[in-house]
Amino acid sequence: MTLIQSTNQVSLYRQIDSNMIEAAGIEVSTPQFFYNTSEGVKEIELGEEFDNVLTINEFDTEWSPKENDLTVKQKFTFANPSVLFGDKGVTMNDNKIGLAVHIHSKTSGNQKKINFGSQINTQNKMEVQFEYNFPKDSIRGIIGMDFFMYLQDIVETRTYHANQIGMRLSAEDLSNLIIVVDGEGSAFPITEFNEKNGPLWILEKKWADATEDIFDSSNVNLSLNIVHPLFEQIKGGKTKAIRALMGDIMVQAMSMLIQQVLIIEENTLDAVDESISNSILAVVKYWVTTFEVDTTSLFTIMNSLRRRLDHEMLGGE
């Protein structure tokens, strides 16, 4: 499928507008999100206030991009599809309208368009079910999903109708979803590595621009050594001593990151772009504000974090 018109182009042919959407009875259901676990398929519960932005770990703290896939389902209903066809519609009676989604991610630099259904001229109610699966470890950052209609097949046309397969027929997107994979970004991305006689943990800096790059394991990564003698104890976190050790690791890692971003790279908290809510700088701002961090030096940063996080890290037995 080749789609040859972007949403930014001025249309020289008739398109589906809000009046036609209402007349055709086009409705888009609330999306559903599922993922596979060792115990079976689990649905992410959205709640009534869902606004088409899924910050996954706000809704389900157990989901992990490294460990879980993500399936998206959404239903498109056409109460009176015939309104879209004929001289007064957007294409002639024997033509076919396709439904597609544009999946894009600035974070990963990937984008693709997928057709997932067809609409024919009928006076009967029709439903088209969208379903797409993101395999585990395939998405990160922010993913956009824009749903629209296009000309899928031509038998007959008019001068005021789209005349090439792939032309966009919906003036505006039918629906938009935004999936934020890395949560609010306040939790450190933690992975694992295997190095015999290696350190218990390492911290890696991979970002180029803290104001734009997303706070995920591709840009900043705290990694634990799975063959270190203390790894299993840290993973279990059953004693206060072990929780204190993990807490100290987190304080050191957060301190190093704050120092790098604010002192060494000389970024300012005022430079946070609200549209990139999970950038590295945005996360640093969240830490500094939430934990009242004194950013004068590395020493004041670490001491500030220890004062605020020591009790929280220890927790109750």
N, C-alpha and C positions, 0 to 999 in steps of 0.2 A: 504494500500500500504506500503510495506516494502522496503526501499532503502538500499542496502547493501554495497555500495561502496562510499567512500568519495573521494573528489577531490585530496586528498594528496596521495592516493594509486597509485602504478605503475600498469598500465593496462596490462593484459596479453591477451587481446583480442582487436579486431579492434574497434576504436571509431571514432566519427564524428570530423574531424579536419577542419581547415580553408579551405582547398581545396574542401572538400566535402560540406561544407556550401555554398561555391560559386557555385559549380556545381548544388546543389539542389535548388539554388536561395532562400535561407533562409534569410528573412528580418524581422527586429523587429522595429515596429513603435515607435514613441515618445510616452511615456506614457501620460495618461490623469488622472487628479485628480479632484474629485467632493466631495461636501459635502451638506448636507441638511440644509436649513434655514427655518425660518417661512414664507418666501416668495417663497420657492421652492428650487430646486436643483441649486447650484452655481458651476461653473467650476473655478478652479484655473488657471489663465493665466500664462503660463510658459515663453513665449518669445523664440526667435531663439537661444539664447545662453545657453539654458538649457543643463546641463552636467550630467544628471541622478542623481543629488543630489538635493533633494527638502528640502530646509530649509523653512518650510511652511510659517512662518510669514514674511519672506523676500518677498514672492510672494503675500501673502494675510494677511493683518494685522487683519482682522476681524475673522479669524479662531481661534478657541480655543479648546484644547483637552478636556476640561471639558464640553463644550457646543455643540461641533460638532463631527459628525462621519467623516470618510474619505474613499472614494471609489477610488480604483486604477484600471485603465483599460489599457490594452496594447494588440496590435494585432501582431500575429506571422504568417507570410506568407511563403508558400512553393510553389515556382514556378514549381518545378519538383521533387516531393517527391520520385519518383521511384529510384532516385540515391541512396537513403539511404538503399534500399533493394536488396536482391539477393547476389550472390557469391562475388560481388565486393563492396557490401554495408556493413552495420554493423549488419544486421540481415536478415533472409530469408524472401521470398516473402509473406508468409501467416502469418507472425508474426505481432505484433502491437507495435508501439513506442508510449510511453506516454510523455506528457509534464508536468513538475512539477515546483514548486517554493519552495525554502527553505526560510522561514521567520524567522529571528532571531534578538534578541536584547540583547546585553550585559547588557544594563541598567536595564531591567526587569528580565533578566535571563531566558526568555522564548524563545522557538524555536519550529517550526513545519514544516512539509513538506506536501504540498497539490498538488495533481494532478488536472489539469484543462483541459486536452484535450488529444486526441489521433491522431496518424498519421498512415494511412494505405498505402499500396503500390498502388499508382495510378500515372498516367501520367498527371492528371488534377491538376490545381492549387488549393491549399487548404489554408484556413485561419482558425486560431484558436484564439478565443478571450478570453483573460484573464480578469477576473473581480473579485475583492475581496474588501470586506467592513470591515474596522476597526470601531467597534461601538464607540460612544463617551465615553470618560474617560477610554479607554482601552489601549492606547499607550502613551509612554513618552520617552524622550531621543532620542536615535538613533536606527532606525530599518533598517535592511538590507533585501533585497529581491533578491535572486539569482535564475535565471531561467535556467533549464537544461532539457535534454531528457534522458529517461530511457527505459529499456525493460519492456513493460507492459504485453505482452502475447506471449507465445511460442507455435508454432505448429511444427516447424522444426529448427534445429540448425546445425552449423558447428564447428569444433574444434577451429577456429580462431574467432568465434563469442561469445558474451555473452550468457551464458547458464542457467541463473537463473533470474526469474522475479524480477525486482527491480534494476538490475544492471544498472549503469550509462552508457549512450551511448555517451554523448557529452564530448569531452576531456576538453573543457573549457565551462564556463557558456555562455549561449546564450545572456544573458543580466543581468545587475546588477543595482538595484536601491537602493539609500540610502535616507531615510526619516528622517529629523531632526525635531522633534516635537516641541522643545522648542525654536525655533528661534536662534538668535545669543546669547541669554542668557543675554543680557544687560538689559532687562526689568524684574522687580521683579515679581516673581510668587505671585499673589494676589488671595486669596480665601475669603470665608465668613464663619462666625459662628454666633450662636444665644445664647447669654447669657444675661438674664435679669439682669440689674444693673451692668453689666460687663463693662470692659474698651472698648474704641472705637476701639482699635487695639492691636494685640499681634504679636510678632515675635517668630517663633519656629526654633530651630536648630536641625536637624535630621541626618546630614551627619556624616560619619565615617572618610573619607579621602577627604579633599578638593581638592587634586590633581587629583582624579579619579572620585569622585561622581558628578553627573550631577546637574546643577543649575535648579532644578524644584521643584514643590511643595511637592514632596516626601522627599526632603532633606533640603530645607529651605523655609519657608512659612510666608509671611506677610498676616495676616487675619483680615478682618474688621467685626465688630459686627453689624449685620443687624438690631438689635432692639435698638441700641444706638440712642439717639435723633439727633445726627449729621450725621447719616449714609446717609440718603436720600439727604442731602445737599452736602455731599462730593461726592456722586455718580453723582449728577448733575453738580457740580463744576461751578456754574454760577457766583459767585462773587469772587473778588480778595481775600477777607478774607478766603473764603473756599479753594480756590486754594493754598493760602499760608499755610493753615493748612495741606493740603494733601502733599504739598511740604516739610514741616517740618517733617512729618511722614516718607517720603521717605528718607530724609537726615539722620534722626536718624537710620532708618533700615539699610541703606547702610553703615553708620559709624560703627554700631555695628558689621556688617558682616566683614568689612575690618579689624577692630580691632581684632576680633576673629581669622580670618584666618592668618593675618600677625604678630600680636603682641603676642597674647596668644598662638596660635598653632605654631608660628615661621616658617611658610612657607615663601619661597622666590619667587618673581615673575619670577625668572629665571628657576624655577622648573616646569613651565607650559609646559605640553605635548601638542604639536601642533596637535596631532592626536585626542585629546579629547578637541575640540575647545569650548565646552560649559560646561566644568567642573567649579566648584565653584571658584577655584583659577584662571582659565582663565577669568572669569567674573570680579573678583576683579582686575586683571591686566588691563582689559579693562577700568574699572572705574578710576583706579589710573592714567593710561596714558591719557585717554580722558579728565578728569577733573583736571589734574595736582594736585593730592592729596598729601599733605604732610603727610606721614605716621608715623611721629615721635611719636605721642601720639593720644589718642582718641580726645583730644581737637583740635589738628591741623587737624585731619581728618575731623571732623565736620565743622570746620571753612573753610577749603578748599572747601568742597562740597557746603557749603552755598554760598560762594562767586561766585561759578560757576553756581549753579543751581537756585538761588533765582529768577533771572529775567526770566529764562526759565520756571520755574514752574508757575509763575504768568501769563505769556502770555498776550494776548490782550483781552479786554472785547468784 
